[in-house]
Amino acid sequence: MRMRSALSLTALLLAGCSLAPRYERGAAPVPPAWPTGNAYAGDYANLPSASYRDLFRDDGLQKLIALALENNRDVRQAAANIERARAQFRIQRAELFPQLDANAGLTRGSAVSSAPATTSTSASLSIPSYEIDLFGRIRSLTDAARNSYFASQSDAQAVKLALIGDIATAWLTYAADKSRLDLSAATIVTAQKTVDLTQARLSGGVAPRTDLRQAQTILATAQSDLARYTTAIAQDRNLIELLVGAPIDPALLPSSIETANERIAAPASGMSSEVLLRRPDVMAAEYNLRAANAQIGAARAALFPRLTLGGLIGLIGPSLEGLFGNAGQDVSQGTASATYPIFQAGAGRANVAASKAQRDAVLAAYEKAIQTAYREVADALARQGTMTDQINADRLRTTAAQDAYTLSDARYRGGVDSFLQALDAQRSAYAAQNTLVATLLTAATNRVTLYRALGGEAAGEPAGAN
């Protein structure tokens, strides 16, 4: 009964005040709307959260991402960091509650050697030294640990978001290198035919040796590119396997940048800059700010007295059987102490000032995270706004260059044009095709970048701690 009363009193004393400043989210240090102008296309007002499955519409790419989220070692490390932060929060939260210890003892002995031995037994429940959180010091530290735990969850979400973007980018890079490899192989075939024709004309005394050497330069360039992109494709696959964290099925890889580009959709039009607040890195920065704010409360509470309680309630008896019988004796003990820092050479107030400075530094980092996110989204929107025009122009250039080469080659074979004109046309066609591949890669990776910059599907509060 006495123990129940002591615990009830302790529970009443748990509800202390808090000296932490009230946290209020300030206005975002960026414009409320995205930039406008010739580089931007579309109306951006209110963007819903988008899953990577909605934007990355290739089954092979989706399977690679799913495998990576399961096997990638960075994701596993982030998950372990979450568990560590959660455990640290629970350790800190436990200080809000009294520790209850059970004790039992057996003593046997005699006062003099001739006297018979006596035995005494004891059992008790005790509360060791326990601080009553009158000014919220422990509660503030608990709030700081809780927000650090939430920040670790957001950091883990940022790892996953970056992983999804990295896999999509590597997948697209593989597609572009595959297209370049196929282009090089096709150019080798046509260049070899030109070299054979020029060699025959040289042997017949119709063409000079310079024509043969010029034709061989195109062939050698394509052969060099073939070797380079063969290596690039192998390295692209190695990177994808590293990101996935396991061997991959080659059937999951794209065949060309043309087909891969069509499988990556852009986020829907309509979004304000408030969408940045759901980015996992911005959310993590805000939780760190909340934790720093709570640390101020802990530093302020350290300037005030600390009240510590302790207690013991138990029984003492002459034997184990008599411990809980009529022979047993009740034992109770209670202690209370107060500690107040009188002189610390200014260390206490300096600790408060340091906590405030730390909060200001974290606030600046939070605002910088929002500004960086705004810039990344604005850059991606600017690139997306002009991408369609650039692709259309490069497609037209490729078609025109290929047609010009076909006509020039036919006129050269007919003896109408010089070999130099046909050679220049072939070089222009090869360069135009490579440029189109690069443009398609830029367009697709920019859509991936926009998905990442907007925070992907990382919306909502993290799971609670318990």
C-alpha positions as CSV (number, residue, x, y, z in Angstrom):
1,M,0.0,0.0,0.0
2,R,2.8,2.4,0.9
3,M,4.6,1.5,-2.3
4,R,1.5,2.2,-4.4
5,S,1.1,5.6,-2.6
6,A,4.8,6.5,-3.4
7,L,4.4,5.6,-7.0
8,S,1.2,7.6,-7.3
9,L,3.0,10.7,-5.8
10,T,5.8,10.1,-8.3
11,A,3.4,10.0,-11.2
12,L,1.9,13.3,-10.1
13,L,5.4,14.9,-10.0
14,L,6.2,13.7,-13.6
15,A,4.2,16.5,-15.2
16,G,6.8,19.3,-15.1
17,C,6.9,22.5,-17.1
18,S,9.0,23.0,-20.2
19,L,11.4,25.8,-20.7
20,A,12.0,25.1,-24.4
21,P,11.0,27.9,-26.8
22,R,7.7,27.3,-28.6
23,Y,8.5,25.9,-32.1
24,E,6.8,27.6,-35.0
25,R,7.6,26.8,-38.6
26,G,8.7,30.1,-40.3
27,A,7.9,31.2,-43.8
28,A,9.9,29.4,-46.5
29,P,12.8,31.6,-47.7
30,V,11.9,31.1,-51.3
31,P,9.2,32.6,-53.6
32,P,5.8,30.9,-53.3
33,A,5.7,30.1,-57.1
34,W,8.2,28.8,-59.6
35,P,10.0,31.1,-62.0
36,T,8.3,32.0,-65.3
37,G,9.7,33.0,-68.7
38,N,10.7,31.5,-72.0
39,A,12.5,28.6,-70.5
40,Y,9.5,27.4,-68.5
41,A,6.5,25.6,-69.9
42,G,3.3,24.6,-68.2
43,D,1.2,25.8,-65.3
44,Y,2.5,24.8,-61.9
45,A,0.0,25.3,-59.1
46,N,-0.6,22.2,-57.0
47,L,1.3,18.9,-57.5
48,P,0.1,15.7,-55.8
49,S,2.6,13.1,-54.5
50,A,3.8,10.8,-57.3
51,S,5.1,7.3,-57.0
52,Y,8.1,6.2,-59.1
53,R,5.8,3.5,-60.5
54,D,3.6,6.2,-62.0
55,L,6.6,7.9,-63.7
56,F,9.0,5.0,-64.4
57,R,6.7,2.9,-66.6
58,D,9.1,0.2,-67.7
59,D,8.6,-3.2,-66.0
60,G,12.3,-4.0,-66.1
61,L,13.2,-0.7,-64.4
62,Q,10.5,-1.2,-61.7
63,K,11.8,-4.6,-61.0
64,L,15.4,-3.3,-60.6
65,I,14.2,-0.6,-58.2
66,A,12.3,-3.1,-56.1
67,L,15.3,-5.4,-55.9
68,A,17.5,-2.4,-54.9
69,L,15.2,-1.3,-52.1
70,E,15.5,-4.8,-50.7
71,N,19.2,-5.5,-51.3
72,N,21.1,-2.2,-51.5
73,R,23.6,-1.8,-48.6
74,D,23.1,1.9,-48.2
75,V,19.4,1.2,-47.6
76,R,20.3,-1.4,-45.0
77,Q,22.7,0.9,-43.3
78,A,20.0,3.6,-43.2
79,A,17.5,1.1,-41.6
80,A,20.1,0.2,-39.0
81,N,20.6,4.0,-38.2
82,I,16.8,4.3,-37.7
83,E,16.8,1.4,-35.2
84,R,19.8,3.0,-33.4
85,A,18.1,6.4,-33.2
86,R,14.8,4.7,-32.0
87,A,16.7,2.8,-29.2
88,Q,18.5,6.0,-28.1
89,F,15.1,7.8,-27.9
90,R,13.7,5.0,-25.8
91,I,16.8,5.1,-23.5
92,Q,16.3,8.8,-23.0
93,R,12.6,8.6,-22.5
94,A,13.1,6.0,-19.8
95,E,14.6,8.7,-17.6
96,L,11.1,10.2,-17.2
97,F,10.1,7.2,-15.1
98,P,11.4,5.9,-11.8
99,Q,13.5,2.8,-11.8
100,L,12.1,0.0,-9.6
101,D,14.6,-2.5,-8.1
102,A,13.7,-5.8,-6.3
103,N,16.1,-6.9,-3.6
104,A,16.4,-10.1,-1.5
105,G,18.9,-11.1,1.2
106,L,19.8,-13.9,3.6
107,T,22.1,-13.3,6.6
108,R,23.4,-16.0,9.0
109,G,25.8,-15.6,11.9
110,S,26.2,-15.2,15.7
111,A,27.5,-12.5,18.0
112,V,29.9,-14.8,19.9
113,S,31.4,-18.1,19.0
114,S,29.5,-19.9,21.7
115,A,26.1,-18.6,20.7
116,P,23.9,-20.4,18.2
117,A,23.8,-19.1,14.7
118,T,20.8,-16.9,13.7
119,T,19.3,-16.4,10.3
120,S,17.5,-13.3,9.0
121,T,15.9,-12.7,5.6
122,S,14.8,-9.6,3.8
123,A,12.9,-8.6,0.7
124,S,12.3,-5.1,-0.6
125,L,11.3,-2.9,-3.5
126,S,13.4,0.3,-3.9
127,I,13.5,3.3,-6.1
128,P,17.1,4.5,-6.6
129,S,17.9,8.1,-7.0
130,Y,15.2,9.6,-9.3
131,E,15.1,13.1,-10.6
132,I,11.7,14.8,-10.6
133,D,11.5,16.7,-13.8
134,L,10.1,20.0,-12.4
135,F,11.5,22.2,-15.1
136,G,11.3,19.9,-18.1
137,R,15.0,19.2,-18.5
138,I,14.5,15.4,-19.1
139,R,11.4,16.0,-21.1
140,S,13.3,18.4,-23.4
141,L,16.1,15.9,-23.8
142,T,13.4,13.3,-24.7
143,D,11.9,15.6,-27.3
144,A,15.3,16.2,-28.8
145,A,15.9,12.4,-29.0
146,R,12.5,11.9,-30.5
147,N,13.1,14.5,-33.2
148,S,16.5,13.1,-33.9
149,Y,14.8,9.7,-34.4
150,F,12.3,11.3,-36.9
151,A,15.2,12.9,-38.7
152,S,16.9,9.6,-39.1
153,Q,13.7,8.3,-40.7
154,S,13.7,11.2,-43.1
155,D,17.4,10.6,-43.9
156,A,16.6,7.0,-44.7
157,Q,13.8,8.1,-47.0
158,A,16.3,10.4,-48.7
159,V,18.6,7.5,-49.2
160,K,15.8,5.5,-50.9
161,L,14.9,8.5,-53.1
162,A,18.5,9.0,-54.2
163,L,18.8,5.2,-54.9
164,I,15.7,5.2,-57.1
165,G,17.0,8.2,-59.0
166,D,20.5,6.7,-59.3
167,I,19.1,3.4,-60.7
168,A,16.9,5.2,-63.2
169,T,19.8,7.4,-64.3
170,A,22.1,4.4,-64.7
171,W,19.4,2.5,-66.6
172,L,19.0,5.4,-69.0
173,T,22.8,5.8,-69.4
174,Y,23.0,2.1,-70.3
175,A,20.2,2.7,-72.9
176,A,22.1,5.6,-74.4
177,D,25.4,3.7,-74.6
178,K,23.6,0.8,-76.2
179,S,22.2,3.1,-78.8
180,R,25.7,4.6,-79.4
181,L,27.1,1.1,-79.7
182,D,24.6,0.1,-82.3
183,L,25.2,3.3,-84.2
184,S,28.9,2.7,-84.2
185,A,28.4,-0.8,-85.5
186,A,26.1,0.4,-88.3
187,T,28.6,3.1,-89.2
188,I,31.4,0.6,-89.4
189,V,29.4,-1.4,-92.0
190,T,28.8,1.6,-94.2
191,A,32.3,3.0,-93.7
192,Q,33.8,-0.3,-94.6
193,K,31.8,-0.3,-97.8
194,T,33.1,3.2,-98.6
195,V,36.7,2.1,-97.9
196,D,36.3,-1.0,-100.1
197,L,34.9,1.2,-102.9
198,T,37.6,3.8,-102.6
199,Q,40.3,1.1,-102.5
200,A,38.9,-0.3,-105.8
201,R,38.8,3.2,-107.4
202,L,42.4,3.8,-106.2
203,S,43.5,0.5,-107.7
204,G,41.8,1.4,-111.0
205,G,43.5,4.8,-111.0
206,V,40.3,6.7,-110.7
207,A,40.6,8.0,-107.1
208,P,43.7,9.5,-105.3
209,R,45.2,7.9,-102.1
210,T,43.8,10.9,-100.1
211,D,40.3,9.6,-100.7
212,L,41.2,6.2,-99.2
213,R,42.9,7.7,-96.2
214,Q,39.9,10.0,-95.5
215,A,37.5,7.1,-95.8
216,Q,39.7,5.1,-93.4
217,T,39.4,8.0,-90.8
218,I,35.6,7.5,-90.6
219,L,36.0,3.8,-90.3
220,A,38.6,4.1,-87.6
221,T,36.5,6.6,-85.7
222,A,33.5,4.3,-85.6
223,Q,35.7,1.3,-84.6
224,S,37.2,3.4,-81.7
225,D,33.7,4.3,-80.6
226,L,32.6,0.7,-80.8
227,A,35.4,-0.3,-78.4
228,R,34.6,2.7,-76.1
229,Y,30.9,2.0,-75.8
230,T,31.5,-1.8,-75.4
231,T,33.5,-0.8,-72.3
232,A,30.9,1.7,-71.2
233,I,28.0,-0.8,-71.4
234,A,30.0,-3.2,-69.2
235,Q,30.7,-0.5,-66.7
236,D,27.0,0.7,-66.8
237,R,25.9,-2.8,-65.9
238,N,28.5,-3.1,-63.1
239,L,27.1,0.2,-61.6
240,I,23.5,-1.1,-61.8
241,E,24.4,-4.3,-60.1
242,L,26.2,-2.3,-57.4
243,L,23.1,-0.1,-56.9
244,V,20.8,-3.2,-56.9
245,G,23.1,-5.1,-54.5
246,A,22.7,-8.3,-56.4
247,P,23.2,-9.8,-59.9
248,I,20.6,-8.7,-62.4
249,D,18.8,-10.3,-65.3
250,P,20.0,-8.8,-68.7
251,A,16.4,-8.9,-69.8
252,L,15.6,-6.1,-67.4
253,L,18.0,-3.7,-69.3
254,P,16.7,-1.4,-72.1
255,S,17.5,-1.9,-75.8
256,S,17.9,1.7,-76.8
257,I,17.5,5.3,-75.6
258,E,14.6,5.8,-78.0
259,T,12.5,3.2,-76.2
260,A,13.8,4.0,-72.7
261,N,13.0,7.7,-73.2
262,E,9.3,6.8,-73.9
263,R,9.1,4.9,-70.6
264,I,10.0,7.8,-68.3
265,A,7.1,10.2,-67.8
266,A,7.2,13.7,-66.4
267,P,5.4,14.7,-63.1
268,A,2.0,16.3,-63.8
269,S,1.8,20.0,-64.2
270,G,0.6,22.0,-61.2
271,M,2.7,22.6,-58.1
272,S,3.7,25.4,-55.7
273,S,7.0,25.7,-53.9
274,E,5.3,24.3,-50.7
275,V,5.9,20.9,-52.2
276,L,9.5,21.3,-51.1
277,L,8.6,20.8,-47.5
278,R,7.9,17.1,-48.1
279,R,11.4,16.5,-49.5
280,P,13.0,14.0,-47.1
281,D,16.2,16.1,-46.8
282,V,14.1,19.2,-45.9
283,M,12.1,17.2,-43.4
284,A,15.2,15.9,-41.8
285,A,16.6,19.4,-41.5
286,E,13.4,20.5,-39.8
287,Y,13.4,17.7,-37.3
288,N,17.0,18.6,-36.5
289,L,15.8,22.1,-35.9
290,R,13.1,20.9,-33.6
291,A,15.7,18.8,-31.7
292,A,18.0,21.8,-31.4
293,N,15.0,23.9,-30.1
294,A,14.4,21.2,-27.4
295,Q,18.0,21.3,-26.4
296,I,17.6,25.0,-25.4
297,G,14.9,23.9,-23.0
298,A,17.2,21.4,-21.4
299,A,20.0,23.9,-21.1
300,R,17.6,26.4,-19.5
301,A,16.3,23.8,-17.0
302,A,19.8,23.0,-15.9
303,L,20.0,26.5,-14.4
304,F,17.3,25.6,-11.8
305,P,17.4,23.3,-8.8
306,R,17.1,19.5,-9.3
307,L,14.9,17.5,-6.9
308,T,15.9,13.9,-6.4
309,L,13.8,11.3,-4.6
310,G,14.6,7.8,-3.4
311,G,12.8,5.2,-1.4
312,L,12.7,1.6,0.0
313,I,9.8,-0.5,1.2
314,G,10.3,-4.1,2.4
315,L,10.1,-6.8,5.1
316,I,12.7,-8.3,7.4
317,G,12.0,-11.7,9.1
318,P,13.9,-14.4,11.1
319,S,13.3,-17.0,8.4
320,L,12.1,-17.5,4.9
321,E,8.8,-18.9,6.1
322,G,8.3,-16.0,8.6
323,L,9.2,-13.3,6.2
324,F,5.6,-12.7,5.1
325,G,4.0,-14.0,8.3
326,N,3.5,-12.5,11.7
327,A,7.2,-12.6,12.5
328,G,8.1,-10.3,9.6
329,Q,8.8,-6.6,10.2
330,D,7.9,-3.7,7.9
331,V,10.8,-1.5,6.8
332,S,10.3,1.8,4.9
333,Q,12.7,4.6,4.0
334,G,12.4,7.7,1.9
335,T,14.9,10.3,0.9
336,A,14.7,13.6,-0.9
337,S,17.4,16.0,-1.9
338,A,17.6,19.3,-3.9
339,T,20.7,20.4,-5.8
340,Y,21.1,24.0,-7.0
341,P,24.1,25.2,-8.9
342,I,25.4,28.3,-7.1
343,F,28.7,29.0,-8.9
344,Q,29.7,27.5,-12.3
345,A,31.8,30.5,-13.6
346,G,29.0,31.2,-16.1
347,A,29.0,27.7,-17.6
348,G,25.3,27.2,-17.2
349,R,24.3,30.4,-19.0
350,A,27.0,29.8,-21.6
351,N,25.4,26.4,-22.2
352,V,22.1,28.1,-22.9
353,A,23.8,30.5,-25.3
354,A,25.6,27.6,-27.0
355,S,22.3,25.9,-27.4
356,K,20.7,29.0,-29.0
357,A,23.6,29.4,-31.3
358,Q,23.3,25.7,-32.3
359,R,19.6,26.3,-33.0
360,D,20.4,29.3,-35.2
361,A,23.0,27.3,-37.1
362,V,20.5,24.5,-37.7
363,L,17.9,27.0,-38.7
364,A,20.2,28.4,-41.3
365,A,20.9,24.9,-42.6
366,Y,17.1,24.2,-42.7
367,E,16.5,27.4,-44.8
368,K,19.5,26.5,-47.0
369,A,18.0,23.1,-47.6
370,I,14.8,24.7,-48.8
371,Q,16.6,27.2,-51.0
372,T,18.7,24.4,-52.6
373,A,15.6,22.3,-53.2
374,Y,13.9,25.3,-54.9
375,R,16.9,25.9,-57.1
376,E,17.1,22.2,-58.1
377,V,13.4,22.1,-59.0
378,A,13.6,25.4,-60.9
379,D,16.6,24.2,-62.9
380,A,14.8,20.9,-63.8
381,L,11.7,22.8,-64.9
382,A,13.8,25.2,-67.0
383,R,15.4,22.2,-68.7
384,Q,12.1,20.4,-69.2
385,G,10.4,23.5,-70.6
386,T,12.8,23.6,-73.6
387,M,13.5,19.9,-74.0
388,T,10.7,19.2,-76.5
389,D,11.9,21.9,-78.9
390,Q,15.5,20.7,-78.7
391,I,14.5,17.1,-79.4
392,N,12.4,18.1,-82.4
393,A,15.2,20.2,-83.8
394,D,17.7,17.3,-83.3
395,R,15.4,14.8,-84.9
396,L,15.0,17.1,-87.9
397,R,18.8,17.6,-88.1
398,T,19.4,13.9,-88.0
399,T,16.9,13.2,-90.7
400,A,18.3,15.9,-92.9
401,A,21.9,14.9,-92.3
402,Q,21.1,11.2,-93.1
403,D,19.3,12.2,-96.3
404,A,22.1,14.5,-97.3
405,Y,24.6,11.7,-96.8
406,T,22.5,9.3,-98.9
407,L,22.3,11.7,-101.7
408,S,26.0,12.7,-101.6
409,D,27.1,9.1,-101.5
410,A,25.0,8.3,-104.6
411,R,26.3,11.4,-106.4
412,Y,29.9,10.4,-105.5
413,R,29.3,6.8,-106.8
414,G,27.9,8.3,-110.0
415,G,30.9,10.6,-110.4
416,V,28.9,13.8,-109.9
417,D,30.2,15.0,-106.5
418,S,33.7,14.8,-105.0
419,F,34.6,12.3,-102.3
420,L,35.1,15.2,-99.8
421,Q,31.5,16.2,-100.1
422,A,30.3,12.6,-99.4
423,L,32.8,12.3,-96.6
424,D,31.6,15.5,-94.9
425,A,28.0,14.3,-95.3
426,Q,28.8,11.0,-93.6
427,R,30.5,12.7,-90.7
428,S,27.6,15.1,-90.3
429,A,25.1,12.3,-90.2
430,Y,27.1,10.3,-87.6
431,A,27.5,13.4,-85.4
432,A,23.8,14.3,-85.7
433,Q,22.8,10.8,-84.6
434,N,25.1,10.9,-81.6
435,T,23.7,14.3,-80.7
436,L,20.2,13.0,-80.8
437,V,21.1,10.1,-78.5
438,A,22.7,12.6,-76.0
439,T,19.6,14.9,-76.2
440,L,17.2,12.0,-75.5
441,L,19.3,10.9,-72.6
442,T,19.3,14.5,-71.2
443,A,15.5,14.7,-71.5
444,A,14.9,11.4,-69.8
445,T,17.4,12.0,-66.9
446,N,16.0,15.5,-66.4
447,R,12.6,14.0,-65.7
448,V,14.3,11.7,-63.2
449,T,16.0,14.7,-61.7
450,L,12.7,16.5,-61.4
451,Y,11.2,13.5,-59.6
452,R,14.1,13.5,-57.1
453,A,14.0,17.3,-56.7
454,L,10.3,17.3,-55.8
455,G,10.9,14.6,-53.1
456,G,9.4,11.7,-54.9
457,E,6.6,10.1,-52.9
458,A,8.2,11.1,-49.6
459,A,5.1,12.9,-48.1
460,G,3.7,12.8,-44.6
461,E,5.0,12.5,-41.1
462,P,7.4,9.6,-40.2
463,A,6.2,6.7,-38.1
464,G,6.0,7.4,-34.4
465,A,8.4,6.2,-31.8
466,N,7.5,3.8,-29.0
